[in-house]
Amino acid sequence: MAPSETPPTAARRLFDHPSVRANYADMTAASSFVSQMANGTLPRAKYVAFLSQDRYFLFHFNRAYASALARAPGIEQQRTFHALIGGVLDELKLHEDACARWGVDDGALETIHPASRAYVDFLTALQSPDVPMDELVAGMTPCMRLYAALGRDYLERGLVAEGCAYREWFDAYGGDEMGALAASLEALLPEVRSIQTFVFHPSPGFNI
């Protein structure tokens, strides 16, 4: 890096981590779940299964935010986690509306997908009092940024087909509000901790 260049932030270094970049490449491949959503070829059954798993995932993701709120060292951090909790509650409302449109009983989850279970177990472990809150923040940040980046990337590049039945997902996650929420979480990442200490677990939603 040249002396005049600005050092990358912790969030940038985390998103540029090889495991995160590899996961992003998989998510945006031509045959991926997200690309099939964008071009409208994703089978309805897969999207319905995704909605069913997503409610389980969002519920536990919000519990992790609540845990972080309880451990926040100051008022500003409390405000940030309060806003993030509100953001997930808004997501859950959108999720309920989507389930109603697609004829999905969002309260009936018969089988938890192994990827969903693994990520929730990962979040639960990070909520232990023995784990520094920095690690909880770092463990949640890639998922937030990945969703926001995917939604915006597909919209900005015009990859969402006209009249696509799944456009609702891209509109929800590619908008300014989701980007701002992701940025607010990223702002809590410490600059001094080595990003290499954090293990990235990909979001479970697109592994249905």
Residue pairs with C-beta under 8 A, 6 or more apart in sequence:
1 7
8 16
9 186
9 189
9 191
10 138
10 186
10 189
10 190
10 191
10 193
10 195
11 141
11 145
11 183
11 186
11 187
11 189
13 195
14 20
14 138
14 141
14 142
14 145
14 189
14 195
14 198
14 200
15 21
15 142
15 145
15 149
17 142
17 195
17 196
17 200
19 200
20 142
20 146
20 200
23 146
23 200
23 202
24 146
24 149
24 150
26 32
27 33
27 34
27 146
27 150
27 206
28 34
28 35
28 150
28 153
29 35
32 206
33 42
33 46
33 50
33 206
33 207
33 208
34 150
34 154
34 206
35 159
36 42
36 46
37 47
37 164
37 166
37 169
37 170
38 154
38 159
38 160
38 161
38 164
38 166
38 170
39 159
39 161
39 164
40 161
40 163
40 164
40 165
40 166
42 166
44 102
46 208
47 102
47 166
48 102
48 103
48 104
49 113
49 208
50 205
50 206
50 208
51 95
51 98
51 99
51 102
51 104
51 106
52 104
52 106
52 108
52 109
53 109
53 112
53 113
53 116
53 204
53 205
53 208
54 95
54 205
55 92
55 95
55 99
55 106
55 109
56 109
56 112
56 116
56 120
57 116
57 119
57 120
57 203
57 204
57 205
58 88
58 91
58 92
58 95
59 92
60 120
60 123
60 124
61 88
61 123
61 140
61 143
62 85
62 88
62 89
62 92
63 123
63 127
64 123
64 124
64 126
64 127
64 136
64 140
65 81
65 84
65 85
65 88
65 140
66 81
66 85
67 127
67 136
68 81
68 133
68 136
68 137
68 140
69 78
69 81
69 82
69 85
71 133
71 136
72 78
72 80
72 81
72 133
73 133
77 188
80 184
80 185
80 187
80 188
83 181
83 184
84 181
84 184
84 185
87 177
87 178
87 181
91 172
94 168
94 172
95 106
96 106
98 104
98 168
99 105
99 106
113 204
113 207
113 208
115 202
115 204
115 207
116 204
116 205
118 201
118 204
119 143
119 201
119 202
119 203
119 204
120 204
122 139
122 201
123 136
123 139
123 140
125 131
126 135
126 136
126 139
126 140
127 136
134 189
134 190
134 193
135 197
135 198
137 185
137 188
137 189
138 189
138 193
138 195
138 198
139 198
139 199
139 201
140 185
141 182
141 185
141 186
141 189
142 200
142 202
143 202
143 203
144 181
144 182
144 185
144 186
145 182
145 186
146 202
146 203
147 173
147 178
147 182
147 203
148 173
148 174
148 178
148 179
148 181
148 182
150 173
150 174
151 169
151 170
151 171
151 172
151 173
151 174
151 175
151 178
152 173
152 174
152 175
152 179
153 159
153 174
154 160
154 170
154 174
155 170
155 171
155 174
156 174
160 167
160 170
172 178
